[in-house]
Structure formats: structure tokens, C-alpha cells
Amino acid sequence: MVSLKNDRFLRALLRKPVDRTPIWMMRQAGRYLPEYKKTRQLAGSFLDLCFNPKLAAEVTLQPLKRFDLDGAILFADILLIPNSLGLKLEFKEGEGPLLETVENHSDVQKLYEGDKIHRVLNPVYEAVSLIKSKLNNDITFIGFAGSPWTVATYMIEGKGSKDHQKTKAFMMNKPQTFDLLITKIIESTVEYLSKQIESGIEVVKLFDSWAGSLPGSLVKKYSFDPMKSIAKKIKQRHPSIPVIVFPKGVGANYIEFTKEECFNCLALDSNLPLEWAKENIQKHLPVQGNLDPSFLISGGDMMVEEILSIKKAFSRGGHIFNLGHGITPNAEIKNVELLVETLKK
């Protein structure tokens, strides 16, 4: 059983009474904050920032100094896993991540395993320990990783993609190789999240940001099943650690994810109708979400109305307020303040 520590975030995950809806935001430490920009410049590059424990800790804590939030999420990136597997990674301004690709079975077989992975990721674990030592006892510390499907798309495409045609062709033309790749990502992700937990993480989240690009018939095989495998292995090692999963864009396939006991909470994207999500998802599992991040650009009465609609829809309990995806660089700080203020009222 999780130790509750007077912590509304963990209480909501367990459907315990809370004094108010807990709040945190995906990408809450990021480019919309001027202090983040300064720290990023000091680090030299985004990857250097991820692998600098002191600066990664500083960035993780920055939004907590501005806003009354209930969760801190580790500052890292989902592509640290393929980087630790031996693929070269860089982040270019204006282009985003550029990753060395896997092209064939031999490439997948040569990916690193075991201690080689941890040697690359040790700075992340150091950052976790440092952050944990600085957090207040009533703020939940969230670790994360990308889902195998989403990570695989980058390992095959080499960068972000709108349609993932290259990945789908690889999956369909080289099914055995693709399945081996998914297996290797599962194994490395379990090791990565386990080390995060051992270093101080209290909740883990799996981001399947590109799950919506899968054909509906393959959501179970390549989104649900790999995340289930990771969650089960994590639970075997760390039974008390809650697991949140985010299969963004899968629509009615969200229902499939409510059937698995090793998932403690489902993060909802902004496209899901509130009443549908209430009846088909929250009835079975606690939920997280799902304000559209664009409201943090526009703000105003419309944003307040949307926040209150979400809060009302999920008022039966087991709700963590969040966004339907990550906060954007052009979000207004005053609108984040208004969001928190509205929920605290």
C-alpha cells in the first residue's frame, strides 16, 4: 500500500477523499518559463541539460516555485532510452530531435543491453536523488518513459513524423525485427523506470504520444500490450508504485486500457468527450486530464469555463487535473496561474 503522507495526488490515485482536485501539468518545466530558458542556455544544449543532474534538478523544481502544484515530474526526455541503447541523438533548434535510425535486424540486435544502458542514464538517476532531497513531503514525484510504440517510431523515422509511414512499413514488412525492437525497448524501459524508482520516484507514467497513429486493429498489440508488459514487470519489482498510462489519440480504444489491473490511472487526451470518458473510463479507473493546452495561450473566461466543466464531469473522485497533452512554449504564465487559482477555489 502506498504511504499517503497527507498527499492529495496519491489519494486521488487511490480514490481516497481529497480537499481539492490535485494539479500538475505535462511539460510543466519548459520553454514557457523564462527561468527555464536561462538554465537551458547555461547547459549549452537540451541533451546536456538532461544529463546534468544539478541543472535537471533545478529545471524540475522551477514550476513548483511559481505555482501551487501537487506533482513534480522529472525533467528528462523519452529519447534518452534509444540514446542509451547506442543511437546517436541531438536536438537542433527549429528541427527538434534527430536520432540515428535502425534499418534492419542486425541494427536491432546490436542495440545495447544491461549495464551499458545504465552507464548512459546514470546522470538521470543522480538527478532523481537530488530532486527527491529537495522536494516537500506533500509533493508527489513522478518519473516517466516513452511507450515502446512511440519510442520505436523515432528509432525508425529518425525524427518526429505526422503519419509514421516508414515505421508502419517496417512493422508490416519486417514483423519479426519490429517485434524484437519492441521487446528491447520494453526491457530497457523496465530497467530505466526501476532505477528511477530506486532513486526516489513515487509514481511512473508511460507516454504513448503517437498511439493515435496506429491502425485501430493494432492498438492492443503495439500500444496496450507493451505498456501492460512494462507495468506488470514494474509491479513485480515495486508493488506499491502506481502506473499512469497515456495512449493519446486512441479514441474508443481507451476502453481496452480500463480492463488491466496493473494500470492505476489513465491520462486522457483533449479529444475525448467528458461525459463519455466519465461513463466509460472513470467508472473503472482514476483519470488524469484533460484541458486542451491551447487554453493556456488564450486564457480568459472560456478557459475558466472549460476547467470547471472538466472538474464537474470528474467530480465523483479519482481525478487528477492535467492537460490533454504537454504545455506549449507560447503558453502564458498568467493563464497557468489562473488555472491553479480556479481549481483551488
MIMIZA-822922 format. One line per 5 residues: their letters; for each residue x, y, z of C-alpha. Coordinates in steps of 0.05 Angstrom, whole numbers, plus 32768, in hexadecimal, padded with zeros to 4 digits. Layout:
BEGIN
A> X Y Z; ... $
***
This chain:
BEGIN
MVSLK> 8000 8000 8000; 8019 8046 7FEE; 8029 8073 802A; 7FF9 80AD 8022; 8021 80E2 8047 $
NDRFL> 7FE7 8113 8046; 7FF1 8114 7FFB; 7FB5 8125 7FD0; 7FD6 810B 7F90; 7FDE 80C4 7FAA $
RALLR> 7F9B 80C8 7FCD; 7F79 80D7 7F8B; 7F9D 809C 7F6A; 7F80 806F 7FA0; 7F3B 8090 7F9E $
KPVDR> 7F45 80AA 7FE5; 7F24 80EB 7FFC; 7F4A 812A 7FE9; 7F42 8173 8000; 7F46 818A 7FB7 $
TPIWM> 7F56 816D 7F72; 7FA1 8162 7F6C; 7FC5 8186 7F34; 8003 817E 7F0A; 8011 818A 7EC0 $
MRQAG> 8036 8162 7E8C; 8075 8188 7E78; 806A 81B7 7EB2; 80B5 81C4 7EB2; 80C3 81E1 7E6E $
RYLPE> 80CA 8219 7E3B; 808F 8243 7E53; 80B8 8254 7E92; 80EF 828A 7E8C; 8117 8268 7EC3 $
YKKTR> 8117 8228 7E9A; 8133 824C 7E5E; 816C 8268 7E88; 817D 8223 7EA4; 8179 8204 7E5E $
QLAGS> 81AA 8239 7E44; 81D8 822B 7E7F; 81D7 81E0 7E70; 81EC 81EA 7E27; 81BB 81BA 7E07 $
FLDLC> 817B 8196 7E17; 819F 8153 7E1D; 81D4 8171 7E4A; 819C 818C 7E76; 817D 8146 7E7B $
FNPKL> 81C0 8127 7E8F; 81D4 815E 7EC1; 81B7 8146 7F04; 81BD 818B 7F25; 819C 81B1 7EEC $
AAEVT> 8168 817B 7EDE; 8154 817F 7F28; 8151 81CB 7F24; 8123 81C8 7EE8; 80F6 8193 7F08 $
LQPLK> 80EC 81C0 7F45; 80E1 8202 7F20; 8095 81FC 7F14; 808B 81E8 7F5D; 80A8 822A 7F72 $
RFDLD> 8076 8250 7F47; 8036 8227 7F4D; 8013 8200 7F84; 8018 81BC 7F63; 8010 8176 7F80 $
GAILF> 8042 8151 7F55; 808A 8159 7F3D; 809C 8134 7EFD; 80E4 8122 7EEF; 8103 814D 7EB9 $
ADILL> 811C 811D 7E84; 8107 8106 7E3E; 80E8 80C6 7E22; 8122 80C1 7DF0; 8156 80B5 7E27 $
IPNSL> 8144 806C 7E21; 8158 8064 7DD8; 8195 808E 7DE7; 81A8 805E 7E1F; 819E 8024 7DEE $
GLKLE> 81D7 8040 7DC4; 81B5 806E 7D92; 81D2 80B4 7D88; 81A2 80EB 7D9D; 81A3 8136 7D94 $
FKEGE> 8170 816E 7D9B; 8174 81A5 7D67; 8152 81E8 7D71; 8116 81ED 7D42; 811B 81A3 7D2F $
GPLLE> 8111 817D 7D6F; 8131 813A 7D7E; 815C 8117 7D4A; 816A 80CE 7D5A; 8195 809A 7D38 $
TVENH> 8167 8065 7D1B; 8162 8019 7D1A; 815A 7FFE 7CD4; 815C 7FB2 7CDA; 8160 7F75 7D08 $
SDVQK> 81AA 7F7D 7D14; 81A2 7FC4 7D2B; 816E 7FAF 7D5E; 8198 7F75 7D77; 81D3 7FA3 7D83 $
LYEGD> 81AD 7FD2 7DB2; 81CC 7FD7 7DF7; 81B2 7FB0 7E32; 81BC 7FAC 7E7E; 81F2 7FD6 7E9F $
KIHRV> 8203 7FFB 7E5F; 81BE 801B 7E62; 81C6 8030 7EAA; 820A 804E 7E9E; 81EA 807F 7E6E $
LNPVY> 81AE 808C 7E9B; 81D2 8093 7EDE; 81CE 80E0 7EDC; 8182 80D9 7EDA; 8181 80AE 7F18 $
EAVSL> 81AF 80E0 7F3B; 817E 8117 7F28; 8145 80EF 7F46; 816A 80E7 7F89; 817A 8131 7F8A $
IKSKL> 8133 8147 7F7A; 8116 8118 7FAE; 8143 8136 7FE4; 8127 817C 7FD4; 80DC 816C 7FCD $
NNDIT> 80A9 817A 8002; 808A 813C 801F; 8045 814C 8004; 805A 8150 7FBB; 8059 8110 7F94 $
FIGFA> 8096 8100 7F69; 8085 80E5 7F24; 80B4 80BF 7EF7; 80A6 80AD 7EAF; 80BB 808B 7E6F $
GSPWT> 80A0 8087 7E28; 8076 804C 7E13; 8097 8018 7DE7; 806D 802B 7DAA; 807D 8076 7DAF $
VATYM> 80C7 806A 7DBD; 80CA 8039 7D82; 80AE 806D 7D53; 80E9 809B 7D61; 811B 8062 7D5C $
IEGKG> 8101 8052 7D16; 80EE 8097 7CFC; 812A 80BB 7D1B; 80FF 80F7 7D2E; 80B7 810B 7D3B $
SKDHQ> 8084 80F7 7D06; 803B 8108 7CF9; 8028 80C5 7CDA; 805F 8093 7CED; 805B 8072 7CA9 $
KTKAF> 80A3 805A 7CAD; 8096 803A 7CF1; 8057 8018 7CD9; 8079 7FFD 7C9C; 80B2 7FE2 7CC8 $
MMNKP> 807E 7FC2 7CF7; 8058 7FA1 7CBE; 8093 7F8C 7C92; 80C2 7F76 7CCA; 8094 7F5E 7D02 $
QTFDL> 80C7 7F33 7D25; 80FA 7F6B 7D27; 80C6 7F9D 7D3D; 80AF 7F6F 7D75; 80F8 7F66 7D8C $
LITKI> 80FF 7FB2 7D8D; 80C0 7FB9 7DB8; 80DA 7F83 7DE7; 811D 7FA6 7DF0; 80FA 7FE8 7DFE $
IESTV> 80CE 7FC5 7E32; 810A 7FA7 7E55; 8132 7FE7 7E57; 80F6 8010 7E6E; 80E9 7FE0 7EA8 $
EYLSK> 8132 7FE8 7EBE; 812F 8034 7EB5; 80EF 803D 7EDD; 8106 800D 7F13; 8145 8036 7F1D $
QIESG> 811C 8076 7F20; 80F0 8056 7F56; 812D 803F 7F7E; 8147 8086 7F7B; 8108 80A6 7F96 $
IEVVK> 80CF 80A6 7F63; 8089 8098 7F80; 805D 8092 7F42; 8070 8080 7EFA; 804E 8094 7EBA $
LFDSW> 8053 8076 7E75; 8049 80A6 7E3C; 802E 8088 7DFB; 802B 80CB 7DD8; 8024 80AC 7D93 $
AGSLP> 7FF3 8074 7DA4; 7FBE 8097 7D7A; 7FE7 808A 7D3B; 7FDE 803F 7D42; 7FA6 801D 7D1B $
GSLVK> 7F6E 800F 7D4D; 7F77 7FC4 7D44; 7FC0 7FC8 7D5B; 7FB7 7FF5 7D98; 7FB2 7FB8 7DC6 $
KYSFD> 7FF0 7F96 7DA9; 801F 7FD1 7DA6; 8004 8004 7DD9; 7FDE 7FDE 7E0E; 8006 7F9D 7E12 $
PMKSI> 804C 7FBC 7E16; 8036 7FEE 7E4C; 8013 7FB5 7E71; 8053 7F8D 7E6F; 807B 7FC7 7E8C $
AKKIK> 8047 7FD6 7EC2; 8044 7F8D 7ED8; 8090 7F87 7EDD; 8093 7FC8 7F04; 805D 7FAF 7F34 $
QRHPS> 8083 7F6E 7F3E; 80C0 7F96 7F55; 809C 7FD0 7F76; 8055 7FBB 7F89; 8042 7FFD 7FA9 $
IPVIV> 8055 802B 7F6F; 8019 8045 7F48; 801D 8044 7EFB; 7FFB 8079 7ED0; 7FF4 806B 7E85 $
FPKGV> 7FE6 809D 7E4E; 7FCF 807D 7E0B; 7FC4 80BF 7DE9; 7F93 80C0 7DB0; 7F78 8078 7DB3 $
GANYI> 7F2F 808F 7DBB; 7F00 8057 7DCD; 7F3C 8028 7DD6; 7F46 804B 7E19; 7F13 801A 7E34 $
EFTKE> 7F44 7FE1 7E28; 7F74 8002 7E5A; 7F41 8003 7E92; 7F41 7FB7 7E94; 7F88 7FB0 7EAD $
ECFNC> 7F95 7FAD 7EF9; 7FDE 7FC3 7EF4; 7FC9 8007 7ED9; 7FB7 8035 7F13; 7FA1 8072 7EEA $
LALDS> 7F92 8085 7EA3; 7FA9 80C9 7E88; 7F75 80E5 7E58; 7F82 810D 7E19; 7F59 814B 7E0A $
NLPLE> 7F2F 812B 7DD3; 7F09 80FD 7E01; 7EC2 8115 7E12; 7EBD 8120 7E5D; 7E7C 80FA 7E68 $
WAKEN> 7E95 80BF 7E3F; 7ED6 80BE 7E66; 7EB0 80C2 7EA8; 7E84 8087 7E97; 7EB5 805B 7E71 $
IQKHL> 7EF7 8069 7E93; 7EF2 808B 7ED7; 7EBD 8059 7EED; 7EF4 8025 7EEA; 7F35 804B 7EF7 $
PVQGN> 7F4D 808E 7F12; 7F5A 80BF 7EDA; 7F8A 80F8 7ECC; 7F7C 8132 7E9E; 7F66 8150 7E70 $
LDPSF> 7F67 819B 7E62; 7F7D 81AC 7E1C; 7FC2 81CF 7E22; 7FAB 8206 7DF3; 7F7F 8222 7E2B $
LISGG> 7FC0 8236 7E4E; 7FCF 8263 7E13; 7F8B 8284 7E0F; 7F76 8283 7E58; 7F39 82AC 7E6D $
DMMVE> 7EF2 8298 7E7E; 7EF0 8260 7E4B; 7F2B 823D 7E6C; 7F0C 8245 7EB1; 7ECA 8227 7E97 $
EILSI> 7EF0 81EC 7E79; 7F17 81DF 7EB9; 7ED6 81DF 7EE2; 7EB4 81B1 7EAF; 7EED 817F 7EB6 $
KKAFS> 7EED 8183 7F01; 7EA1 8179 7F04; 7EA2 813F 7ED3; 7ED5 8119 7EFD; 7EBC 812E 7F41 $
RGGHI> 7EAA 80E7 7F57; 7EF3 80DF 7F6E; 7F32 80C2 7F51; 7F45 80FE 7F26; 7F88 8121 7F1F $
FNLGH> 7F82 8162 7EF8; 7FB3 8168 7EBE; 7FB6 8179 7E75; 7FA3 814E 7E39; 7FEC 8153 7E23 $
GITPN> 802A 817A 7E35; 802A 81C5 7E45; 8042 81EC 7E08; 807B 821F 7E05; 804A 8258 7DF6 $
AEIKN> 801F 824B 7E34; 8015 8289 7E5F; 802D 8285 7EA7; 7FF1 82AE 7EBE; 7FC3 8279 7EA1 $
VELLV> 7FE6 8242 7EC7; 7FDD 826C 7F06; 7F93 8274 7EF5; 7F8B 8229 7EEB; 7FA9 8219 7F2F $
ETLKK> 7F81 8251 7F50; 7F40 8238 7F31; 7F4A 81F1 7F4A; 7F5F 8207 7F90; 7F1E 822E 7F97 $
***
